[in-house]
Amino acid sequence: MAGSFHRINLHIVFSTKNRYPFLQDKEIRIKLFSYIYGLSKSQGLIPIRVGGWLDHVHILIRLNKKDLPEAVKYIKRESSRWLHKTSLFLSKFKWQKGYAVFSVSESMIPVVCDYIEKQEEHHRKMSFREEYLLFLKKNNIEYDQEYVFDGEDGNLDD
């Protein structure tokens, strides 16, 4: 084969520090998701859908030839800086360390887009913690419960 081709769709999920519900303001949440969409594009990723809820974000992207860990680090850093500038209430905002990434087949993109768009409805029935652990289980990812989330004490100063 003369050429090299790929089409890799990824679902990225990360939460706020200690899953604190920083993103309660719907207007800020919508602006944040739009900002993250732009940050993803600036990193050479191809964003398909960005959404989330009060304490976490879902990003569905198509991977371009870009270093994913550096791109996610950049997105988290710059979106955090943006939130600090946007609202005095968000001056203590932090994303939790780490993130999860799951591959998404082309045929499942509409399903994942719909899932991301319906986060408010979905989280009436299930917490982010439950959702995240379910993602890990469904994707056969082994984990140590002690290291899945940052501290559970709600301390924002860690």
C-alpha positions as CSV (number, residue, x, y, z in Angstrom):
1,M,0.0,0.0,0.0
2,A,1.5,3.3,-1.1
3,G,-0.3,5.7,1.4
4,S,-0.9,5.8,5.1
5,F,-4.4,6.5,6.2
6,H,-6.2,6.7,9.5
7,R,-9.6,7.8,10.9
8,I,-9.5,7.7,14.6
9,N,-12.4,9.1,16.6
10,L,-11.9,9.6,20.3
11,H,-14.3,10.4,23.2
12,I,-12.3,12.4,25.8
13,V,-13.8,12.8,29.3
14,F,-12.5,14.8,32.3
15,S,-13.9,16.5,35.4
16,T,-13.5,19.5,37.5
17,K,-11.3,19.2,40.6
18,N,-13.0,17.0,43.1
19,R,-16.0,17.0,40.7
20,Y,-17.1,20.4,42.2
21,P,-20.1,21.7,40.2
22,F,-18.3,24.9,38.9
23,L,-20.2,24.8,35.7
24,Q,-23.7,25.6,37.1
25,D,-24.1,28.8,35.0
26,K,-25.6,27.5,31.7
27,E,-24.3,30.5,29.8
28,I,-20.7,30.0,31.0
29,R,-21.0,26.3,30.3
30,I,-22.2,26.9,26.7
31,K,-19.4,29.5,26.1
32,L,-16.8,27.1,27.7
33,F,-17.8,24.2,25.4
34,S,-17.5,26.6,22.4
35,Y,-14.1,27.7,23.6
36,I,-12.9,24.1,24.1
37,Y,-14.1,23.4,20.5
38,G,-11.9,26.2,19.2
39,L,-9.0,25.1,21.4
40,S,-9.3,21.6,19.9
41,K,-9.2,23.0,16.4
42,S,-6.1,25.1,17.3
43,Q,-4.3,21.9,18.4
44,G,-4.9,20.2,15.0
45,L,-7.7,18.0,16.3
46,I,-11.0,17.8,14.5
47,P,-13.7,18.5,17.0
48,I,-17.1,16.8,16.3
49,R,-19.0,17.6,19.5
50,V,-18.2,19.2,22.9
51,G,-20.6,19.2,25.9
52,G,-20.9,18.1,29.5
53,W,-22.6,19.0,32.7
54,L,-21.9,20.8,36.0
55,D,-18.7,19.0,36.9
56,H,-17.3,17.5,33.7
57,V,-16.7,17.7,29.9
58,H,-17.1,15.3,27.0
59,I,-15.2,16.0,23.8
60,L,-15.7,13.9,20.7
61,I,-12.8,14.5,18.3
62,R,-11.3,13.0,15.2
63,L,-7.6,12.6,15.7
64,N,-5.3,14.3,13.2
65,K,-1.6,13.7,13.2
66,K,-1.2,15.4,16.6
67,D,0.2,14.4,20.0
68,L,-3.1,13.7,22.0
69,P,-1.7,14.1,25.5
70,E,-0.2,17.5,24.7
71,A,-3.3,18.6,23.0
72,V,-5.5,17.6,26.0
73,K,-3.1,19.3,28.4
74,Y,-3.3,22.5,26.3
75,I,-7.1,22.4,26.2
76,K,-7.4,21.9,30.0
77,R,-4.9,24.6,30.7
78,E,-6.3,27.3,28.4
79,S,-9.9,26.6,29.2
80,S,-9.1,26.9,32.9
81,R,-7.4,30.3,32.2
82,W,-10.4,31.4,30.3
83,L,-12.8,30.5,33.1
84,H,-10.6,32.4,35.6
85,K,-10.9,35.5,33.5
86,T,-14.7,35.0,32.8
87,S,-16.0,35.0,36.4
88,L,-14.9,36.0,39.8
89,F,-16.8,33.0,41.2
90,L,-14.6,30.7,39.1
91,S,-11.3,32.1,40.4
92,K,-10.6,28.7,42.2
93,F,-11.6,26.6,39.2
94,K,-9.4,23.6,38.4
95,W,-9.8,20.6,36.2
96,Q,-9.0,17.3,37.9
97,K,-5.7,15.7,37.0
98,G,-5.9,13.1,34.2
99,Y,-8.6,12.2,31.7
100,A,-10.0,9.2,29.9
101,V,-10.1,8.6,26.2
102,F,-12.2,6.0,24.4
103,S,-12.2,5.1,20.7
104,V,-15.4,5.6,18.8
105,S,-16.2,3.7,15.6
106,E,-17.5,5.8,12.7
107,S,-20.9,4.2,12.9
108,M,-21.3,5.3,16.6
109,I,-20.5,9.0,16.1
110,P,-24.2,10.0,15.9
111,V,-24.9,8.0,19.1
112,V,-22.0,9.6,21.0
113,C,-23.0,13.1,19.7
114,D,-26.5,12.5,21.0
115,Y,-25.2,11.3,24.3
116,I,-23.0,14.4,24.7
117,E,-25.9,16.7,23.8
118,K,-28.2,15.1,26.4
119,Q,-25.9,15.4,29.4
120,E,-28.4,17.4,31.5
121,E,-31.0,14.8,31.0
122,H,-28.6,11.9,31.5
123,H,-27.3,13.3,34.8
124,R,-30.7,13.4,36.3
125,K,-30.4,9.7,36.6
126,M,-26.6,9.1,37.1
127,S,-23.8,11.0,38.8
128,F,-20.6,11.8,36.9
129,R,-18.7,9.4,39.2
130,E,-21.0,6.5,38.3
131,E,-20.8,7.5,34.6
132,Y,-17.0,7.6,34.6
133,L,-16.6,4.2,36.3
134,L,-19.2,2.7,33.9
135,F,-17.1,4.0,31.0
136,L,-14.0,2.4,32.4
137,K,-15.8,-0.9,33.0
138,K,-17.4,-1.0,29.5
139,N,-14.0,-0.4,28.0
140,N,-12.3,-3.1,30.1
141,I,-9.9,-0.6,31.7
142,E,-8.4,-1.9,34.9
143,Y,-8.0,0.8,37.5
144,D,-7.3,1.2,41.2
145,Q,-10.3,2.9,42.9
146,E,-7.9,5.0,45.0
147,Y,-6.4,6.7,41.9
148,V,-9.4,7.3,39.7
149,F,-10.4,10.6,41.2
150,D,-8.5,13.4,42.9
151,G,-9.2,13.8,46.6
152,E,-12.7,13.1,47.7
153,D,-12.7,15.8,50.5
154,G,-14.0,18.7,48.4
155,N,-11.0,20.8,49.2
156,L,-10.4,23.1,46.2
157,D,-7.0,24.2,47.4
158,D,-5.2,21.0,46.7
